[in-house]
Amino acid sequence: MEADDRRLIVVSNRLPVRRDDEGRWVTSSGGLINAIAPVLRRGSGSWVGWSGVPQDGPYDFEHEGLNLRAVRLSAEEVDDYYYGFCNGTIWPLFHDALRTPEYHRHWWRPYVDVNRRFADAASGLLRSGDICWVHDYQLNLVPGQLRALRPDVAIGYYLHIPFPPVDLLGQLPWRREMLEGMLGADVLGFQTRRARNNFSLAARQYTAAEGSFTSLRWQGREVTLMEAPIAIDYKFFADLAVTPAVKRQTARLREIFSSDAAIVLGVDRLDYTKGIDIRLRAFATLLERYPQIAERCVLVQVAVPTRERVGDYERIRERIERLVGQINGRFARLGRVPVHYLYRSLPVEELMSYYLAADVMLVTPLRDGMNMVALEYCAARHDNNGVLVLSEFAGAANYMPDALQVNPHDIDGLARTMYEAITLPGNEQERRMRRLRRRVRNRDVFDWAQLNLEALERANRG
């Protein structure tokens, strides 16, 4: 097959579209969609995924020039495959067991079955010589299942979350099956060198794979392992940040939160991996230990709802909201509230105005694959000021040395770093932010997609 005839088939848990309140399809937002959609439109490719609605599918349809194939999941499968195995087993295990993973056979079987359904759906679209790119932990078995069905195509897999150390992965009763599923790919991409190396060590310990941190031999094939950190659409965020509407909203936010106060911002999905509760305790420590700035700083915490049916998430929300109440009850003064808490998602234009209003951005997850908020904040700061406080355990920390990096488990250290950020001289802010913005600008999501797809093209030729 000629190179121009090769098509790209993308497989992810969710389709790049969702239904609005009136039941109409609308395109979801996100850097992954922005980077891949033009490739699919140009090459008559397709995207395979779940619509997000139980019992919906299977069917093929077209939306805004994208060919889409919806995979059907029953309500029971959503419970066992998604809320169960994906979020109760893999998510905590791959995030250093910050919550104890649960290992249930009645979750594993649906995970296998649903992955096979995705593999079957992709197989039906593929022609010899095509490229299939599978995404993330919900579909760890698909590369191997698809390899058995279609040995005549190039298969890529990208893991967007961390990959755990060997001793942690070893807890998983189905560790061999999981690893062998991922080894079905020709190219495996990871956010960080640590994740890539962890996978290589685990594969060599628990399967018959042999090789190095960058390449493994498995069942007569060479599997390439890549450190390929994801990025954002820098131009989109940078351009949006200078629009009149965003500027007006930024000015309004400064008025609302006190025009003379330092605004410290956190924007996170409400997930136990994000460390929001520890961040709040650190902010309380800041107010207590540094009274000279307590009267002139506020924390704005945006908590984006997620996985509301999972018990751990309900409990962390209760804990966070209780901490907000305790801090405000203790430190509030007439006309001044130290913590402003928003439990909702923000439209991207409004999010930009929060980024621009904030003097300090707190990105302090306990473990994170990358963390796009850190990148978006820097892209938005066209004024070249503002300070990024970044967890050592976010993948972004490997590529953003000019952030103030911190151990997010260290409450006293985090409070000290907040103080340093709030009092950092303007010239030092500008020096750091210019360097951060240059890094984000020089490696965007389109470069990331090209890097992965070129590796798959080479695998296809091989």
N, C-alpha and C positions, 0 to 999 in steps of 0.2 A: 504493500500500500504506500502511495506517495505521502510525504509529510503533510501536504495540504489536505489530504483526505482523512487524516486521523482526527477523530472527534474526542472531546473531553466529556466524560461523565462524572459528575460530582455526586457523592453520597454523604449525607449528613443526617443526624437524627431529625432535624426539623427542616422543612422546605424554607426557601428564602422569602416566603409570602405568609400572610396570616389573614384571617377574616376579620373585618371591622364589625362594629356594632350592628350594621345593617346586613351582614353576611356577605359583603363584597370582598374580593381578594385585594389586598394592598401589599406592596413590597415592603418587607422588613428593612430596618436600617442596620448598618454594620459594615466594617471594613472588609470582611471576608466577601460579602455579597458584592460590594463595589469593585473589588479587585477581580473577581471571577466572572461576574455577569457579562462583561464585554467579550471575554474569551468564548463563553458559551454562545452568545448571540452571533459572533463572527464565524464560528465553526460548526454551527448546527448541533451543538452539544445539548446535554440534558442534565437536570438536577433531580436526584432521587431523595425523598424524605417523607416524613410524617407531616400531615397538615396541622397537627396540634389538637384535632377534634377526634375523640374516640368514635370508633365505628365508621369513620370517614375514609373512603377509598375502597379498593384500589382503582385508580383511573389516571389517565394522561390528560394534561391540559396545557394551554399556553397563556402566559401573562407577561405583558410588556416585552415581548420578544424572547422570553425564556420558555424553553420546553421543560415541563415539570411532570414528574411521575410521583403520585401520592401513594404511599404505602399504608395499608390499613392496620390499625392497632385497636384491639377491643379494650373496653374499660378495665377488664381484669388484667390484661397485658400491661396497660399503662401503670397499674398499681404494682405489679410484680417486676416487670422489666425496668420501668423508669423510676418510680418512687422507691421500689425495693432494691434491686441489684445495682442500678446505676448510682442512686443517691444514698442508699444505705450501706453499700459494700464498697464499690469502686471509689466514689468521691472521698470518703474519709480515709480509706487506705492509701490512696495516691496523694493525699495531703498530710502525710506523716502521721496518720492515725490521731489527728487532733480530737476526733471523737472515735470511740471504739467501733470499728466496722462490724457489721453483722453478716454472718455466713450461713445462709439458709438455702437448702437444696431446692425448695419450692420457689425461690427467686432465680436460681441459676438456670433451671430448665427453660423458663420463658425468655431469659436473656439469649440463650442459644437459639431458640426458635425464632425470635424476632430478628436477630442478626441474620439468620438464614433467609428470612423473608426479604430483607434489604438486599442481600447478595443475589437472590433470585431476580428481584426487580431490576437490579443493575445489569445482570447477565443478559436479560432479555433485550436490553437496549444496545449492548456492545457488539461491535463488529471486530473481526480480526485486525489487530494493529492499533486499535483504539487505546486511549488512556483512561483509567478510572482512578479518581482521587477520593479517598475515604477520609472522613474527619471525625476524630475525637473518641473519647472513652466509651460512649454509648455503643460503639460499633467495633470494638476491639477484635471481634472474631470474623468480621466480614472479609478482610483480606485473604485469610486462609480458606474460607468457604468459597469465595469468588475464584481463587486460584484453582480449586478443584473443578469448578465449572468452566472457567475460561483461561486455560494456560496460554492462550494466544494473545493476551492483552498485557499492557504494562499497568501495574497496580501501585499506587502510592497511598501512604497513610500519614496523617499529621495528628499528633497529640497536642492539644491546646493546654492541657493541665500538666502539673508535674508528674514525673515517674518516680516511684518510691525506691529507697535503698533495698538491696537484696534481702536483708533480714526481715524487713516489713512485708515485702511482696511474698516472702516465704510463708506467711500466715495463710494466704489464700488457698483454700482447698483445690481450686481449679487453676493454679498458677501455670502449670504446663500447658493446659489448653489455651489459656489467655495469651501466653507468649507465642505459642505456635500459630495462633490466629493472626497475631501481628506480623510474624515472620513470613506470612503469605505475601506480603508486599515486596516490591522491588526496591522501593525507597521509603524509609521511615524518617519522618521529620519530628524534631523536638524543639522546645522553646530554648533550652539551655544545654550547655555541655554536661552539667550534672545529670540532667534527665536522660540524655543520650547514653552517658556512661553507665548509669544505673541499669538501663535496659540491657545494654550489652553484657554486663556482668551477670544479670539475672538469666538472660538467654543462655549464656555459656554454662551457668550452674544447673539450670533446671530443664534444659533441652539438649539435644545433640548438636546444637549450633557451635561452630568454632570460628575464631577470628579475632578482631580487634575492636577498639571503640568506634571505628569508622566503617567497618565492613565485617559482615558475618557470612559464613558458608552454611547454607541450610538446604538440605535435600537437593544437592547438586546445583543450587543457584547462589548467586552473590546478592546479598541484601545490603544496600547502602544505608548507613546511619548518618543523619545530618543534624548538626546544630543550626537551626534556622529560625531565629526569633521573629515572631510576628510583629507587624508594625501597623501604623494607622495611615489614613489618607490625609497627609499633612496639609496639603493645599485646601482641602475641603474645610478643615477646622480653622486654619489660619485666615482664609477668606471670610468665613462666617463671623469670625470674631470682630471684624472691622465694619460690619454692616450697621446702618443707623439704628435698626430695631434692637440689636444686641447692645449697642452703646447706650441707648435710652434705658433699657432694662437694667443694665449694670449700674447706672446712676441711681435708679430707683432702689436697687438693693443696698447700695451704700447708705442711702437715706434711712431705709428701714432698719438696718443693723447698726446704725450709728456711724455718721460720716467720719468721726475722729477716732474710731476704734480699729484695732487690727482685727481683721476677719480671718479666722482659722477655719478651713473648710475640709470636710470629709464627704466623699461621695462613694457609696459602696452598695452592692447588693447585700441584703440582710442575710448574711451567711456567717456561720461560726468561724470560718477560715479567715474572715476579714479583720478580726480583732477589735471590733468597735467597742466592746465592753471594756477592754483594757485601755483603749484610747481615752474613753471617758474618765476612767479612774486616773489616768495620767494628767488629763486636763484639770481635774479636781486638785491633784497634787500641785500643778502649776499655780493655780489660784491661791492655794494655801501658802506655798513657799516663796512666791514672788509677788507680794502684795503691791509692789510698786507698779506692776503692769496689770494687775487683776482688774482694775477699773477701766482699762482701755484695751481689752481684747474680748472677743466673743467667739464661740465655737458654733458653726453651722454644720449640722450633721444630716445629710440626706441618706436615708436608708431605703433602697429600692426593694419592694416586695418580691419575694421569690420562694418557690417551693412551700407555699403556705400550708399544704396538707401534711408536711413532714413534721413530726413531733419536736425534733431538735430545733427547728426553725421557729416554732411557736414559743419555745422556752427561751431562746436567745432574744427574741423580740420583747418578751416580758421583762427579761433582765435588763436590756438596754433602756427600755422606757422607764423602768424603776430607777435606774441610775440617773437618767436625765432629771427625773423629778427630785431625787435626793440632792443633786448638785444645785439645781435651781432653788430648791427650798433653803439650802444652806448659804448660797453666795449671792442670791438675787438682791438687788437694791431697788428702791422706788425708781421706776422708769428704766431699769436696766436688767435684762435677763441674760445670764452668761451662756446658756446653751439653747440654741434654736434647733428643734428636731422636726424633720419632715419625713414622714413615712409614705413615700410615693415616688414614682418615676417622673423624670423631667423630660419634656421635649428638648431636642438637641439645641434649639436656639436659646431656651431658658438656661440649659446647662452651661452654655458658653458664657452667659452673663454671670453665672455664679463663679465660674473659673476666673473671669476678669475682675470680679469684685473682691476675690480672696487675696489676701496678702501672703497667706501660708496655706499650702495644700498638703494635707496629711494622707499619705498612702502607706498604711502600716499593716498589711495583711500578715498573718502568722505563717502562711505559705501560699504562694500564688504562682501560676504558670508564667505570666508576664505582668499584667495589670495595665490595661489600656488607659485608665484614668490618668496615670502619671504622664503618659505620652500626650494625651489630649490637652492637659493643663499647660504643658510647655508649648504646644502648637498654638494655643490661644493667646499666649502672653506676648503680643506684638509690641508691647511697651518695654519688654526685656527686664521687667522687674517681677517680684514675687519669688517665693522660696518653696522648693519641693522637699518635703521630709519623706523619706522613702525607706521602707522596710528592707533589711538585708536579705529577707527571705522571699522577696518578690523577684521573679525572673528579670524584671526591668533593672534591678540593681546592678546586674552584670554589665549593663550597657550605659548606665547613667551615673558615672562617678562624681559628677558635680552636684548631685543632690546631697542633702544632709542625710546620711544613712544611719539607721538606728536599729537596735534589737527590739522588736515590738513586744517582746515578753517583759522587758525591763521597764517597769513603770517609772522609776526615778530617772532612768536614762532618757526615756521618752519625754518626760516633763522638762528635763534640762535642754533637750534638743528643740522642743517647742519654744522655750525661752530664747535660745540662740537664734532660731528662725525669726521670731518676732522682733528681735533687737539687731538683726544683721544689718550692717551699714548698706546704704543704697548702692555704692560702687561695687561692693562684693556681691550683692544680689544680681546686679547687671552682668558682672563677669561670669557668674555661674549660669545664669539663665541664657545668655548668648550661646554658651557652649552646649547647654542642654538642647536648645532649639536647633542648633546646627546638627546635632546627632539625630534628632527626630526627623529633621528635614532631609537629611542625606540618605535615609534608609526608610522608604515608605512601603505601604502595603503592596504596591504594584511591583516593587523590586522583590519583595518576599514571594509573591505569587510566581514571578518569573523564575526565581531561583529554584523553587520546587518543581515547576513544570519543565524547566530545562533538564533537571536531573531525571525526570520521568521520560523525557524524550531520549536521553542517552540510554536509559534502561530499555526503552522500546527498540532502539537501534541494535542494542546488544542481543 
